[in-house]
Amino acid sequence: MLFPNITQDGRWLLEFIREVARCENCRVVALLSGLERTDTHRFYQKQMNYDKPSYVFKKTLLWALRHQDCQNDQTNQTTELNRQAKYP
């Protein structure tokens, strides 16, 4: 198990991330955590002083199935625009 002790290992990991962010001149560090991980959330907020300013809502889009179609459409449109520009 990579992080058997959330308090010790979690603190080390978050401090490491904070230091990397400081060196990269980042203003914010954000993380995502599953809703069921209430003990972990309490750790982030109480021991590590993270805020919970919002909830994240997501919707999985099936765009990957149509991505090739979109690329073909864009390529066709670009080709047509180039053709029109060369041969008005």
Order of alpha helices (4+ residues) and beta strands (2+ residues): alpha-alpha-alpha
